Amino acid sequence: MLLPILEYRENPMKKSFIPMAAIAAVFVFATVIPARAQESFYKGKTVRIIVATSAGGGFDTYTRAIARHLGKHIPGNPTIIVENMPGAGHRIGANHVYRVAKPDGLTMGHFQGGLFLLQVLGEKGIEFDAPKYEFIGSPVKDNRACAFTKASGITSMEKWIASKTPVKLGGIGGGATDEIPRMLKATLGLPIQLVSGYKGTSEIRLAAESGEIAGGCWTWDSIRATWTKAIQSGDAVVVLQILPKPHLELPSVPLAINYAKSEEARQLIQVGIQDPSEYYRPYVLPPGTPKDRVQILRKAFHDTMKDPELLEDAKRSKLDIEHVTAEELERSVAGLFKLSPPLLAKIKEIFTTK
């Protein structure tokens, strides 16, 4: 007959024997209860993901794909819903998640991370302190590019540079769609007229197709996923990419930084519109969300990024998945607060020039 393992412990008053099996049982009980508590919390609940732009664009498309699979990786399998909250260049949604949403682990936000740089620049309308968000992760790094309709006549950088009139690009009132054109105009001298105020990139695409504008600058991933037919048919053309090296799918499309004529111009392009690709598509929770729920959702997001069903879903939707962890987002955002004041002053001047 097997006997329980005994542990001998010295006591000033007496000696006692405590079964190790009992100690192990206590340990298992202590670790199982929190997991069950989380399952009990999320069971029957609904988790909202607030997307700070209109439906149909890249932020919305990524979020709806993720929402279809995230719930099964959260203990208790809550329902996941997507709510669009567009306006003010994503500021309305970002501010809502920070200031209004309850920090209970049931509300997540997704907005353009370029707002973090705008906070450092002291931009108006920013009502959050970026490092205080609870970061969950990002599905992809931004691969930024500029695309135009064939009908606009801007089908190459040579034609853009040679344009006798300013080329109209659509913007949403902030973020990459506005910052890229402003930076390219300031550093490369490209003829650009920014037409801002659209609610999302889906509206920019429609405006370009109607001839209201020539095109716009946002991300290749989004352009490819949501402007698919036009890109495949040649009715829309990518003429420039804002990356340190060419994207594998855009090997012959030139890099913006290679057109810079000075070291200052190269640095402005890198810090102002190239580096933000690392933190541009964050998913966050409100400050003060309980740490155990933060960890639950971080793990669920991480597991979702590896889910074969999500990867197949993303492939069908032509969405890249290149997981950026919460820790990587935290480091990138923290680095923004260490940039030199002179460089920030120059970037601010460019971004606020109308």
Summary of the structure (lengths in Angstrom):
residues: 354
radius of gyration: 24.5
end to end distance: 85.4
largest distance: 96.3
contacts: 1188
relative contact order: 0.16
helix: 48%
strand: 17%
